[in-house]
Amino acid sequence: MPVTMRPETARALGLAWGFGWRIAAGLALGYYLDLWMGTAPLWLFVVTMGSFVAGVSEFVRLSRSETARTRGSDPDPSDTR
């Protein structure tokens, strides 16, 4: 029996997974860089914060795009507010 899902729900789920894997990958990469270089917790913090910033910026970009789509206008790619 196939599962049906509303497109809005699927987009929200994809956004949540996208944010989560970025944070998990940042944690793992930072942890292993610290093990390799012996610099704990420097790279764990730096890479995790970088992945968090990347996830938040992707969330902002997608939410602006989705807001413009639902209002019926095209988002302005040069708009960086």
Secondary structure as UniProt FT lines:
FT   HELIX           7..37
FT   TURN            40..41
FT   HELIX           42..71
FT   TURN            77..78
//
